[in-house]
Amino acid sequence: PASRNRMANFGDPPRPSSPFFARAVTPPIRLPGQRSLRRASNLVRGRIGQGLSRALPPREAGLARALALGDRNDVSEEDQSAFRRSGAAHLLAVSGLHVSMVGGLVYSLLNLLLFRTPIARRFRVASPSAVGAIAACWAYAFVAGLAPPAMRAAAMATVALSAVAIGKPAQVGRALCFAAAALVVVDPAVPYGASFQLSFAAVLVLSRFAMRRKSAEPDRRARRALGLVARALALSTAATLGTAPFVAHHFGELSVVGPVVNVVAVPAMASLTLPATLFLSLVAALSPDVAPWLGPVVRPLLTLFLWSMEEVSSIPWAASPVPRPTLLEALLATAGVFLALRARLKSVAAATSLFAVAVALFALRGCTPQLTDTLRATFLDVGQGDATLLELPAGHRLLVDSGPSRGETNRPPAVVAALERRGFGRLHALVLTHRHEDHVAGARAVLSRVGARQRWGPLGPMVLEGLGEPHPLSPVELCRPRRIGSVELEALHPCNESGALLSENDRSLVLRVTFGRVSILLTGDLEAAGERVLLQRSRGRLEASVLKV
């Protein structure tokens, strides 16, 4: 998965592009008692987590902690990938759904209790009930670790419930502005995070969609039910479209089935799985010894939830890797979706203009080399195998080895998905160090889906030529230093006929990449015999800043 790739940048550090950016990345404001508050939150979260671990098996306990606390540390990478491909990753973060459920429940219970007391004869019971619900929302945000989505939801709930307390209608726009301002004041860098951007984009788009004029309700129940399903699907599609630019920007992958999945998954989780998980978490916090008795009741719901996400994500076309847009392009696209939902001529024209600008910027980046002063090496997580992406300052990209093929499904190899997320156009070169499957099996898919201008490697003409055009370069040709802009590339091994006597691993291509005072040495699967030959021939050129073994 892309989130587990290892990346290294070599060159001058990026400079702030504007005074605003420089101010925005200053350290967050430290409020009085904030450290003690965090410590207390971690203690409560730890107690709940221990109780859930005692009540549930490890996999279900990890999901329960994610649903109730927003803690995904114990959710496996495979399960997180399944949620992302299904378009339901937002369910693993404590946000508006969770906070509104807690606040609404407390408000309803207090209303019911106070209505039967003498207080109801003199005062509006809605006012103290709203105050109690506000306290419950912030208490839950505290238990959720004060994460940006939870704080955004609690701040918006505060504005809405305050309006209820004083008997005035709540306004979503004011609530959203108050929530954003509160978060930015506490931590000026928070707008650059994925959780902030996705959370506010979803609420903005959904609020705009909800303000559209409703059509007349049909008379027949069947038509009314069909209308509700259609509206739920439209809401889910609007939220997916509104957040898609930021999802692509941060994760490089978009779910195709997300709108349909959320129509089913959100109501099912809100009505069964989430309430049961929250109740079990409350019991775990108050009495950890009682939680194991309730675990068998909640476990089937969590297991069913995991199984359904796993099944949906296994569909080959459930999600598609996409090149990552810049933050500006994502902002323009989301603003376009927001304006388009007004369904007015001027708004649609403005939305079209924003989309056109975003697409033009996106296409311009794809057609022009991305010149930087940085050499970037990304060691892609392709499972049992190797694949290293080198992005050179001159805008060229080289892939060293292509990893294994998936085998079990007709989805493309992991290396293809990673390349499609990270950039545009063909590779400058595909470098194959040796012919073992875990290094070359993905080559054919890379050449057909991404393409490469050159192919390098000691695989022999039959193997390389079998991959089609372009004509391959042999190690002997590569052993002469080659320069691409400010980067020098040189194959150090095998550079003569003696390599034919070595084993396949010991014939691995050894590539040295030099950028200024920084060098990277990529050795394939070289073993002892090949290392001895390498030392005899290139002893003075083996010093490197990074050694890939």
N, C-alpha and C positions, 0 to 999 in steps of 0.2 A: 504493500500500500504506500501511496505517496507520502503519507504523514510520517513514515518511518525512514524515509530517505535521509542519508547523511550528506551534508553540504559543507563545502569550505570555500571561502572567498579569499583571493589573494590580490592585494592592491591597496590603493588609498581608500580610507573609510569614506562613505557617502557624507556629503556636507548638507546641512539644512538648506532647503531651497527657498525659504522665506522666513522672515522674523516670526510669523505666526507659527510655523512648524517648529522653530527653535523654542518658542514658549510652550507649545503643546506637549513637547516631550520632556518638560521639566518634571522632577519628582512629584508624586502626588502629595497633597496637603495632609499633614499629620494632625488629626484632631485630638483634643485631650481625651485620654483614656482609650484611644483607638487600638493600641497594642493589647491592652487588657481585654477589650471587646473581642478581638480576633482570637485571643487565647481561650476565652470562655466559649466562643463559637466552636472552636476546634474540639474542646472537651465534650460539648454536647453532641457534636457530630461523631466523635469517636465512640461515645457511649451507644448511640443509635446504631452505628456501624457494627459494633461488637454484638449487639442484640440481634441484628439481622443475620449476621454470620452464624449465630447459634441456632437461628430458626429456619434457615434455608440452606440448600446446597450452594457451593461457591458460585456457580454461574448465575443462578437466580438471585443470590444475595448481591452480586455485583450490579445486576439490573435494578434491583430494589433500591440500592444506594443511589444509583443514577437518577431514578424516577423521583425519589423522595428528597434527596439532598443535592442533586446535581453533581455528584462525585462519580466520574467515569473511570477512575484509576483502576478499578477492578473489573471493568467491562473489557473483554478481550478485543484485540484489534480486529478479529474476524467479525465479531458481533457489531462493533462500531461501523465497520465497512458495510455490513448488511443493512444497518439503519440508514447510512448515507445513501446507498444505492436505491433504497426503497423510498427515499424522500421523507423519512420520519426521524431524522437525527435530532430535530428540534425537541422531540419528546424526551430526550435524555438530559435536557436542561430545565431547571426550575424557572418558569416564566409565568406569563399571564394566566395560563390555564390552571396551574397549581395554586398561585396566590389568590386568584378569584374564587377558586373552590373553597379554600380555607376561609377567606374573608366572608364569602356568601354564607357558608355554614354557620360561622360565629354570629353574623348579623341576624340570621333567621332564628337561631336558638335564643339569642338575647331578646329579640322581639317577642318571641313566644313566651318567654319567662316573665318579662317586664309587663306584658299586656295583662297578666293575671294579678298584678300588684296594684296597690293604691297609687303608685306613681303615674300609671296610665290615665288616672282621672284628672291630673293637674298638668302633666307635661306630655309632649310628643315622645313616645317611646323610641321613635326612629333616631332621635339625637343621641341618647346614650348607647343605643345599639350600634350606631355608626362609629362612635368613638371606640367601642370595644372591638369592632371589626378592624379598625385602623391599627390598633395595638396588635391584634392577631396577625395581620399582614406583615407588619414589621418584625414580629417575633419569628415568623416563618422565614422571612428574608435573612434574619440573623442566623437561624439554624442552617439555611442553605449556603452559608459562607459569605453572605453579602456580595454575591456575584452580580455583574451588571444586569442580566435579564431579570433576576429576582428583585433587585433594587428599583429597576425601571417599573416593574409591575407594582411593587409596593408604593412607589411615589405616585403613580397614576391612580391607584386605588385610594390613596390618601386624598387626592383632589376630588375624586368622584364621591367618596363617602362624606367628605366635608360638605360638599354641596347638598347631599341628602340630609346631613345634620342641621343645616340652616334652612332647609326647605326650598332650595333653588335647583334648577336643572344643571346637570354636569355637562361640561364641554370637553370633548376628547382632545381638541387642539390645545387647550390650556393645560390639560393634564399631561399631555405629551411634552410640551415645552417645559413645564415645571420639572418633569422627570429628567429630561435631558440636561437642563441647567444644573440640577442637583448633582448628577453624576459627574459632569464636567468640572464643577467646582471642587469636588472631592478629589478627582483624579483627572487632570487635564489631558492625559494620554489615552483615556478610555475610548474616545471616538474612533481610534485607529484599530481597535480590536474587532474580531469577527462577531463576537456575541452582541456587542453594542450595535453594530451595523445591521446584522440580521434581525435583531429584536425590533429596532425602531422602524426598519423598512417594512417588516410584516405588519406592524400595528398601523403605520401610515396608510398602507395600501388597503388593509381591511377596513379601516375607518372610512376611507374615501369610498370604498365599494358599498359600505352599509348606508352611506348618506344618499345613495341613489334612490330615486323615487320608486317605490314598490308598485308592481302591477296589481290590478284588481284580483282579489282572491277568487278562484273558481268555486262554483257551487258544489260540485261533486267531490266527495272525499278522495276518490282515486286521483283526480286531477290535482287536488290540494297536496296529496302526498307526493305526487310526481313533481309538483312545483317545489316542494321543500328539498327533495333530493337534487333537483337541478340547481337550486340556489346554493346548496351545500357544495356541490361540485364547482360552481362558479366561484364561490368564496375560496375554495382550496386552490383553484387555478390562479386566481388573482394573487393570493399569497405566494404561490410558487413563482409566478412571473415577477412579482415585486422583489423577491429575494434572490432570484436566479443570478443576476449580475454579481452580487456579493458572494454567493456560493461559488460561482466560477472563479472569482478573483482570489478567494482564499483556498479553495480545495481543488480547482481544476476538473471538476466532475459535476454533471447535472443529471438528476433523476428524471426519467421519462414517465415513470408510473406514479410519481409523487402525488399529483392531484387526485387520482383515483384512490390510492392507498390511504390518504389522509381523510377522505370522506368516510371510510370504514374505521380506520385505526383510531382517529381522535375521539369519536363518540364511544367506541368500545372501551378505550382506555379511560376516558373521563367517567364513564358510568360504572365500570367494574374494577379494572386493574389499579388505577391510580387511587381511588378511595380506599381499597383494601390495603394497598401498600402504605398509604399515609397512616391508616389506623394501626397497622402492624408496627410502623416506625414509632408512633406515639406510645404504644404499649412497650416497645423495646426501650424507649427513653425512661418511662416511669417504672417499669418492672421487667428487667431483662429475663427473669426466671419464668415469666408467663409467656413471653414471645414464642418459645419453641412449641407451645401448645397450639398457637394460631398459625404457625408456619405451614403445616400441611394443607390448610384451607387456602392460603394465598399462593402457594407454589404452583398449582395447575394453571392459574391465570398468567403468571410470569412465564412459565414454560410454553404455554400456547402463544403468548406474545412473541417470544424469541423465535419459536418455530415458524410463525407466519412471516416475520421479517426475513428469516433465512430463506424461506421458499420463494418469496417475491424477489429477493436480491439475486437468486440463482437464475432468473430469466436473463438470457444473454443481452437483451436490449433494454434491461431495466434502467441502466444508467449509461451515460456516454461521456468519455473524457473530452474536455474542450480546452483550447488555449486560454490562458488566464488573461482577462482584461486588466488594465490598470485601474487604480482606485477612481480616477477621474472618469474613465469610461463607464465603470459600474454605477457611479453617482448619476451620470447623464441618463443611462438606460433606466434606472429606477425612477428618476424624476419623470421620464417619458411615460412609464407605466402609470404613475400617479396621476398625471394630467390626462392620459387617455381614458381613464375611468370616469371622468366627468361627462364624457359623451356629448360635449358641445363642440361646435365647429372650431372656435378659437382654441380651445384646449387640445383638440385633436391635431390642429395645425402645429401648435407649439410642441406637442409630444412627437410629431413626425420630425420636426426640426431637430429635437434633442436626439432622437434615434439616429438621424442621418449624421449628426456630428459624431456620436459615439461610434457608429459603424465606420465612418471615414477615418477617425483616429486609430481604430482597431486595424483596419486594412492597411493604413499607412505604416504602422509598426511591422506588419507582416511582409510588406514589400520592400522595406529598407533595412539594411543591416543595423543592428542595435550596437552602436559604438559605445564602449565604456572603457574605463581604466582598470578593469578588474578581470582576472581569470577565475572562473568559477568551476569547481569540480563537484559533481553530485554523484554519490555512490548509491545507485538505485536499489531499492529493496525488491528483488525479483524472485524471492524464495531461495531454493537451493541452486545458486548459480551466481554469475557475475555480470554486471553491466555498469559502466562508468560513463557519465556524460560530461564532456569538457566543453565549456562555453568560453570562447576566446574573446579578447577585447575587440577584435576586428569584426565581430558579429558572426563568426563561423562556429559551427557545432560539430564535435566529433563524438562518436559513440564507440567506446572500447568494450567489445563483447556484447552479446545480445541476450544473454540469459536463457533459461529453458522455455519450452512451450508449455501451455496450460495442460493440454492433454485431455483433461476430464470434461471440458466443455468446449463449445465453439466460440467462446469469447477470445479476443486477441490476447497475445502474451502480455504480461505485466509491463514489459519494457515499452511496448507500443503505447499503452495507456499513459505511462509516465512521460514519454516524449511528446505525445499530443497535448498533455497538460502544460508542458513547460515552454513550448515555442512554436514557431512557424516554419514552413518550408522544409526543403530537403536538408539532410545532413551534408556537411562538407566531406566527411569520410566515415565509413563504417570499418572499424579496426577489429579483426577477429584474431585473438592471440593463438588459439589452437582449436582442434576440431572436436573436442569433447562436447557432448550434448548440452551440458549446463552452461556452455559459453557461446554456442552457435545456433542452438535450436530455434531461437527467435529471429534469426537473421532474415529468413525469407519474408516473414511478416513485416519486419522493419523496412525492408526494401520495397515491398508492395504498398504498404500503408504510408510510409514517411518518405522513403527514397534516400539515396546517397550519391554524390557526384563521384566519389572514389571508394575503392575497397582495398584495405591493406591486410596482409597477414601471411603467415607461413603455412597455409593449409594445402598448398599445391594447386596447380592450375585446374585440375579436374573439379575439385570442390568449389573453388572460387568462381570458375566459369559457369558451373552449374547453377549459380545464383543469378545469372543473367548479367545484363549491362549494369554499370560500366566495366571497362577492362581493369582487372586487378593489378595492384602494385605488389611486387615481391619484397621480402625482407631485404634482399641485396640492394634493391633500388632505394629502400627506406633507410638503409644504414648510412646514406649520405645525409647530413643535416638538412632539414627542410624548414623554411621560415614562412610563417603566416602572420603578417603584421609584425607585432612586437614579440611573438611567441615562437620559440624554436622547438622543433620536434625531431627526435632522432631515435631510430631503432638500434639498440645496442646488441641484440641477440635475436635469432641466429643469423649471422652475417657471412657464413661461408658453407662450403659443402660438408664440413664435419658435423653440422647439425643433423644430417640424415642418419647418423649412427645413434642418435639419442632417442629416448622414449618420447612419446607424444607430449607429456607434461614438460619434459626438459627441452622440447623444441618451441615452447611458448614464446611468443613475441614479447620482448621487453622494450617498453617505450619510455623515453625520458622527455618530459615536457618542461621547458625552461621559460620563465617569465621574469625578467630582471634578475633579482637575487633569490627568487623562489623557484624551486624545481619539484616536480612530482615524478616518482618512479613507479611505473605500473609493470608488474612482473608476471601476470597471468598465474599459471599453476607451476611455476618453475621449482624443480626439486634440486637435490644435492649435486647431481652430475652436471646439470645445466648451470647451476651457480658456479661451479669450478671453471667451466668454459667462459662464463661471463666475467669472472674475476681475472682470468688470464688475458682477455682481450680488452676489457674496458675498466680496469681497476681505478683509473684516475677520474672516471666520469660517473661514478655510482653515488656520490654524495647527493642527498636529496632532502628537501624540507618535509615531504610527505612520501612515505613508502607504503604502497598498496600490495599486500601479500595475499 
